[in-house]
Amino acid sequence: MDWNAATAWWVTAGVLVAAELATGTFYLLMLALGAAAGAVAAHAGVPLTWQIATAAVVGAAAVVVWHLHRSRQPAAEPASTNRDVNLDVGGTVQVPAWGADGLARIPYRGSHWEARHVGSGPLLPGLHVIRAVDGNCLLLERAPH
């Protein structure tokens, strides 16, 4: 089997994509773009030195652009308060009574959960909103009236 430079670049790009799929490191896809640019340069008949330079410049530029894009994104919420991760956050529960220790045992989703008040104000029974989940403890705040 006779490989030319373009084939080597495409195989390199494929290996980088496979490595990204195995590791979840999105930056490897940016390097795969650089390898694809090297392959296109090889198809165009550019000398090997310029193929390498093209792959390096495109790959590095893609990494920098992706890094800048990621750094401008807001930080993700912790999993305990993130509604995208924990579907209980934002739900409502009925608290029949609070204990002297500031905890309550409430029925929720077919079992009894421990609940702790994290809002301001007095501990009153009634409707509360789940603000976070800490292990098997629901962190509650009184629902707005």
N, C-alpha and C positions, 0 to 999 in steps of 0.2 A: 504494500500500500504506500503510495507516494503522497506525502502531505506537503502542501505549500504553506506559506506564512498565513494566509487567510484562514485556512483550516485550523491551524494552531491557535489563532486568536479566537475563533468561534468555540473551539473546545475549551479554551481558558474561560471564556464568558459562561459557558454551560457549567463548568466546575464551580465557578463563583456563585452562580444562581443556585446550584444544588447545595453548596455550603451555606448559603443564606437560608434556604428552606430548612436545613438541619439545625441551624443555630438561632434563627430569628433576628440576625444582625442585619438590619436594613442597609447599612453602609456597604455591605458586600454587593448589593444590587447596583450601587453607584459605581463600584469598581468594575462590575460586569459591563456597565455602560461604556467605561473606558476601554475595556477589551473589545467590545463591539465596534467602537470607533477605530481601534487598531485594525480590526478585520476589514472595515470599509476602506481604510487607507491602503491595506494590502491589496484589496480588489482594484483599487485605483492605480496600482503600480508604483506606489510611493516606496522609496528605499526603507530598509528595516529600521535604521536609526530614526527616521521620521515617523514610522509606525509606532515605535516605542514612545517617542515624544508625544504623539497624538493621543495614544492610550493614557499616558501619564497625565497630560493636561486635562483631558476630558474627565477622567476618573477623579482627579483631585478637585476639579471645579465642581463636579457633581456632589462630592463629599462635603465640600465647603458650603454649597448652596443648601444641601439637606440639613447640615448642622445649624446653619443660620435660621432656616425655617423652623427646626425643632426648638431652638432656643427662644424663639419669639412666641411659642405656644404657651398658654398658661399651664402651670404645674397641675398634675392630676390630683384630685382629692384623695385622701386616704380611703382605703376600701371600706372602712367601718362607716363612713358617712356618704359614700358615693352611691347614688341611686342606680347608676349603670352597672355596678358590681353587686350591690345588695338591694334587692327589690323590696325589702321590708321598710327601708328608709322612706319616710313620707307617708306611710300608712297610719291609720288611726286605730287606737285600742281604747277600751273602756277600763278604767281603773276603779275597782269597787271601794278600796280603802288603802291608805298608806300606813305603813308600820312606823313605830317610834324611831326606828333606825334610818328612816328615809327610803326604805325599799318597799316594794309591793310584789305580790304574787298575782299574776294576771293570766287569764286564759287567752291564748293566742295560737292560731293555726293548729288546734286540736290538742294542745298540751299546755302545761302551766310554765310560764316564764318568770324569771326574776326581772324586775323593772326598777330603774333608778331615775329620779327626777334630776334633769340637768338645766331646766329653765329657771327663771326668776319667779319670785312670788311664793305664796304659801302652798303647802302640799294639800291639794284638794282632790277629792275623788271626782271622777267624770271622764270626759273625752280628752285623750292626749294624742299627740303626734309623735311617731318614732323619728328621732333625729339621728340616731346611730345605733349600731349593734356592737357590743363589746363581749365577744364570746357568746355566752348564753344569756346575757343581760341586755335588755332593751333600755336605751337611754331616751327618756321621754320628756316632752315639754307640753305644757297645757295647751290644748287647741284653742285658737282664737274663737271668740264668741260670735 
